[in-house]
Amino acid sequence: MRDAVEYALSGKCIVYPTTTQPALGCLPEPAALDMLYELKQRPAEMPVSIGVTSLEQAAALVEVPPDVHSILADFPEGSLTVVLRAHKTLDARLGGDNVAIRVVAHPVAKELLAITGPLTATSANRSGEAPVSDCDKAAHLLSASGEGIGSISGTCPGGMPSTLIAWYSVYGSTELSDTEVLREGVVSKEEILIWLRRRI
C-alpha cells in the first residue's frame, strides 16, 4: 500500500482492486492523465471516472444533490457510477463540466483513496482489450517493461461493471425523471427506472 500511495502522489499511475475489475488510478491532474491515456491507448475524447471514498469526498469536485445520497444508499455500494455537475470545469478527460463519480466499496480501495484523495477509477486494461482480474498482472500488461506502474496486489471478482447514470442536473434539468442510464451494469436499467418512478 505504501509504495502505491507514493506512486500515486508522485503523479504516476497505479492499479488497485475494486469489487468488479482492477482499476487504473492516477491523480485528476493533466500530467498524470497524460500517462494514463498513453498506457490505456485510450482516445482523449473518452472521459474516465473518478473513484472516491464517499460523497463527502466527492463534494470537493462536484455538486451532490440530496437524491444522489438516497440512490447510492438503496443499491449495493460500488454498483453505481453517477455523472454529476463539476463545481468548475475540469480536464476534458475527466468529463469537463460533468464528471463520473464512483464511491468505491472495496476496503483496500477505500483505504487507498482516504490517503491519496480522489483517483481515476477506469478499468486497468488497454482500450479494446479484455480486463484481467489480478492487479499485478494488469499492471504488467499495461507496461511493456513491467515498470512505471504501481500496484496493490489482489484479485478482483470480475463480472459486470458498475452501472453508469447521468443525474438530471447535468442536463440543466430540475426533474428527477430526466436522469438517464448511460451504461447498464451490476444494477439493471429497469431497477434504476423503478427507483426513479418511486421517487417522482
BADRENDREN-725549 format. One record per residue (C-alpha): residue in one letter; chain; x, y, z. Coordinates in steps of 0.001 Angstrom, whole numbers. Example, Ala and Ser with C-alpha at 12.3 -4.5 7.8 and 13.67 -1.06 7.14 Angstrom:
{"A"; "A"; {12300; -4500; 7800}}
{"S"; "A"; {13670; -1060; 7140}}
END
This chain:
{"M"; "A"; {0; 0; 0}}
{"R"; "A"; {2751; 2472; 962}}
{"D"; "A"; {4515; 2132; -2408}}
{"A"; "A"; {1241; 2548; -4297}}
{"V"; "A"; {416; 5693; -2331}}
{"E"; "A"; {3855; 7139; -3097}}
{"Y"; "A"; {3443; 6303; -6790}}
{"A"; "A"; {38; 7958; -6961}}
{"L"; "A"; {1021; 11078; -5033}}
{"S"; "A"; {4107; 11500; -7234}}
{"G"; "A"; {1855; 11709; -10290}}
{"K"; "A"; {2241; 8146; -11551}}
{"C"; "A"; {-395; 5526; -12275}}
{"I"; "A"; {-1302; 2605; -10047}}
{"V"; "A"; {-3548; -437; -10313}}
{"Y"; "A"; {-5815; -1049; -7340}}
{"P"; "A"; {-8598; -3540; -6554}}
{"T"; "A"; {-12319; -2847; -6745}}
{"T"; "A"; {-15375; -5041; -6278}}
{"T"; "A"; {-15514; -5615; -10055}}
{"Q"; "A"; {-12288; -5236; -12081}}
{"P"; "A"; {-8855; -3793; -11240}}
{"A"; "A"; {-8862; -3; -11598}}
{"L"; "A"; {-6153; 2205; -13066}}
{"G"; "A"; {-5756; 5184; -10804}}
{"C"; "A"; {-3964; 8496; -11010}}
{"L"; "A"; {-4432; 11961; -9603}}
{"P"; "A"; {-7007; 14010; -11558}}
{"E"; "A"; {-4240; 16226; -12940}}
{"P"; "A"; {-3112; 16805; -16563}}
{"A"; "A"; {350; 15203; -16412}}
{"A"; "A"; {-928; 12084; -14644}}
{"L"; "A"; {-3833; 11826; -17090}}
{"D"; "A"; {-1359; 12054; -19983}}
{"M"; "A"; {361; 8960; -18626}}
{"L"; "A"; {-2904; 7113; -18011}}
{"Y"; "A"; {-4228; 7736; -21515}}
{"E"; "A"; {-919; 6668; -23036}}
{"L"; "A"; {-928; 3436; -21030}}
{"K"; "A"; {-4526; 2629; -21904}}
{"Q"; "A"; {-4160; 3830; -25510}}
{"R"; "A"; {-7494; 5472; -24907}}
{"P"; "A"; {-8912; 8229; -27136}}
{"A"; "A"; {-8798; 11580; -25335}}
{"E"; "A"; {-12474; 12202; -26125}}
{"M"; "A"; {-13468; 9259; -23894}}
{"P"; "A"; {-13537; 10571; -20281}}
{"V"; "A"; {-12659; 8395; -17302}}
{"S"; "A"; {-14436; 8171; -13962}}
{"I"; "A"; {-13144; 9247; -10562}}
{"G"; "A"; {-13156; 6977; -7522}}
{"V"; "A"; {-13895; 8401; -4074}}
{"T"; "A"; {-14347; 7015; -575}}
{"S"; "A"; {-17620; 8854; -45}}
{"L"; "A"; {-19905; 11511; -1462}}
{"E"; "A"; {-18446; 13866; 1134}}
{"Q"; "A"; {-15066; 13443; -542}}
{"A"; "A"; {-16687; 13864; -3968}}
{"A"; "A"; {-18281; 17143; -2867}}
{"A"; "A"; {-14926; 18877; -3250}}
{"L"; "A"; {-15197; 18259; -7009}}
{"V"; "A"; {-18895; 18052; -7875}}
{"E"; "A"; {-22347; 19186; -6822}}
{"V"; "A"; {-24082; 16368; -4916}}
{"P"; "A"; {-27904; 16702; -4896}}
{"P"; "A"; {-29661; 15086; -1894}}
{"D"; "A"; {-31278; 12361; -4004}}
{"V"; "A"; {-27838; 11095; -5024}}
{"H"; "A"; {-27229; 10104; -1402}}
{"S"; "A"; {-30547; 8249; -1471}}
{"I"; "A"; {-29945; 6259; -4641}}
{"L"; "A"; {-26460; 5184; -3566}}
{"A"; "A"; {-27856; 4078; -208}}
{"D"; "A"; {-30544; 1984; -1904}}
{"F"; "A"; {-28192; -51; -4122}}
{"P"; "A"; {-25079; -2095; -3273}}
{"E"; "A"; {-22054; 56; -2541}}
{"G"; "A"; {-19841; 467; -5597}}
{"S"; "A"; {-22534; -704; -8022}}
{"L"; "A"; {-23319; 2762; -9419}}
{"T"; "A"; {-21225; 5440; -11081}}
{"V"; "A"; {-23040; 8775; -11239}}
{"V"; "A"; {-22257; 11641; -13613}}
{"L"; "A"; {-22558; 14892; -11646}}
{"R"; "A"; {-22025; 18578; -12332}}
{"A"; "A"; {-18490; 19795; -11550}}
{"H"; "A"; {-18035; 22906; -9398}}
{"K"; "A"; {-15622; 24193; -12031}}
{"T"; "A"; {-14642; 22864; -15437}}
{"L"; "A"; {-12107; 20052; -15101}}
{"D"; "A"; {-9808; 18431; -17656}}
{"A"; "A"; {-11899; 17218; -20605}}
{"R"; "A"; {-10544; 13710; -19985}}
{"L"; "A"; {-12417; 13779; -16670}}
{"G"; "A"; {-15595; 14949; -18376}}
{"G"; "A"; {-15076; 18710; -18211}}
{"D"; "A"; {-18251; 20111; -16649}}
{"N"; "A"; {-19794; 16686; -15980}}
{"V"; "A"; {-17783; 14137; -14018}}
{"A"; "A"; {-18473; 10443; -13409}}
{"I"; "A"; {-18114; 9641; -9698}}
{"R"; "A"; {-17897; 6144; -8215}}
{"V"; "A"; {-17962; 5614; -4458}}
{"V"; "A"; {-15745; 2552; -4104}}
{"A"; "A"; {-16727; -399; -1943}}
{"H"; "A"; {-13545; -2475; -1809}}
{"P"; "A"; {-11888; -1983; 1602}}
{"V"; "A"; {-8409; -1666; 87}}
{"A"; "A"; {-9629; 935; -2399}}
{"K"; "A"; {-11302; 2841; 437}}
{"E"; "A"; {-8091; 2818; 2462}}
{"L"; "A"; {-6080; 3975; -552}}
{"L"; "A"; {-8394; 6842; -1510}}
{"A"; "A"; {-8681; 8003; 2085}}
{"I"; "A"; {-4937; 8692; 1913}}
{"T"; "A"; {-4486; 9906; -1662}}
{"G"; "A"; {-7799; 11647; -2214}}
{"P"; "A"; {-9824; 11018; -5384}}
{"L"; "A"; {-8140; 8961; -8116}}
{"T"; "A"; {-9318; 7875; -11533}}
{"A"; "A"; {-11239; 4607; -11482}}
{"T"; "A"; {-11116; 3449; -15099}}
{"S"; "A"; {-10525; -240; -15834}}
{"A"; "A"; {-6866; -1313; -15812}}
{"N"; "A"; {-6599; -2551; -19390}}
{"R"; "A"; {-5784; -1175; -22816}}
{"S"; "A"; {-8799; 87; -24709}}
{"G"; "A"; {-10392; -2730; -26654}}
{"E"; "A"; {-8697; -5486; -24645}}
{"A"; "A"; {-10392; -7685; -22074}}
{"P"; "A"; {-9587; -6835; -18435}}
{"V"; "A"; {-7804; -9317; -16185}}
{"S"; "A"; {-8743; -9946; -12566}}
{"D"; "A"; {-5256; -9838; -10999}}
{"C"; "A"; {-3968; -6354; -10171}}
{"D"; "A"; {-255; -7155; -10541}}
{"K"; "A"; {-854; -8846; -13898}}
{"A"; "A"; {-2939; -5898; -15078}}
{"A"; "A"; {-102; -3512; -14184}}
{"H"; "A"; {2426; -5678; -16032}}
{"L"; "A"; {259; -5919; -19153}}
{"L"; "A"; {-192; -2148; -19260}}
{"S"; "A"; {3541; -1538; -19150}}
{"A"; "A"; {5734; -3305; -21716}}
{"S"; "A"; {8649; -3264; -19277}}
{"G"; "A"; {6582; -4090; -16221}}
{"E"; "A"; {7846; -874; -14674}}
{"G"; "A"; {6446; 2577; -14162}}
{"I"; "A"; {3094; 1476; -12760}}
{"G"; "A"; {2474; 807; -9091}}
{"S"; "A"; {35; -1863; -7990}}
{"I"; "A"; {-1662; -3188; -4904}}
{"S"; "A"; {-1687; -6972; -5049}}
{"G"; "A"; {-5075; -8621; -5149}}
{"T"; "A"; {-7552; -10474; -7306}}
{"C"; "A"; {-10877; -8878; -8193}}
{"P"; "A"; {-14097; -10891; -8567}}
{"G"; "A"; {-14763; -9645; -12098}}
{"G"; "A"; {-18265; -9653; -13506}}
{"M"; "A"; {-20224; -6724; -14829}}
{"P"; "A"; {-19020; -3124; -14402}}
{"S"; "A"; {-20837; -541; -12325}}
{"T"; "A"; {-23992; 921; -13822}}
{"L"; "A"; {-23382; 4420; -15194}}
{"I"; "A"; {-26107; 7015; -14784}}
{"A"; "A"; {-26212; 10723; -15648}}
{"W"; "A"; {-28001; 12720; -12957}}
{"Y"; "A"; {-30652; 15108; -14234}}
{"S"; "A"; {-28709; 18149; -13049}}
{"V"; "A"; {-26002; 17623; -15702}}
{"Y"; "A"; {-28633; 18385; -18337}}
{"G"; "A"; {-29640; 21617; -16617}}
{"S"; "A"; {-32894; 19982; -15550}}
{"T"; "A"; {-34647; 20088; -12189}}
{"E"; "A"; {-36686; 16955; -12932}}
{"L"; "A"; {-35572; 13636; -11441}}
{"S"; "A"; {-37234; 11889; -14383}}
{"D"; "A"; {-34527; 13303; -16681}}
{"T"; "A"; {-31899; 11100; -15028}}
{"E"; "A"; {-30535; 8735; -17680}}
{"V"; "A"; {-28916; 5290; -17612}}
{"L"; "A"; {-25850; 5527; -19868}}
{"R"; "A"; {-24477; 2012; -19296}}
{"E"; "A"; {-26211; -965; -17782}}
{"G"; "A"; {-24037; -2932; -15396}}
{"V"; "A"; {-24348; -4543; -11973}}
{"V"; "A"; {-27684; -2782; -11498}}
{"S"; "A"; {-30156; -3168; -14360}}
{"K"; "A"; {-31680; -225; -16191}}
{"E"; "A"; {-35120; -1415; -15106}}
{"E"; "A"; {-34117; -1310; -11420}}
{"I"; "A"; {-32959; 2291; -11837}}
{"L"; "A"; {-36155; 3285; -13647}}
{"I"; "A"; {-38294; 1692; -10931}}
{"W"; "A"; {-36349; 3595; -8262}}
{"L"; "A"; {-36810; 6855; -10146}}
{"R"; "A"; {-40550; 6308; -10614}}
{"R"; "A"; {-40979; 5713; -6890}}
{"R"; "A"; {-39240; 8996; -6093}}
{"I"; "A"; {-41150; 11137; -8577}}
END
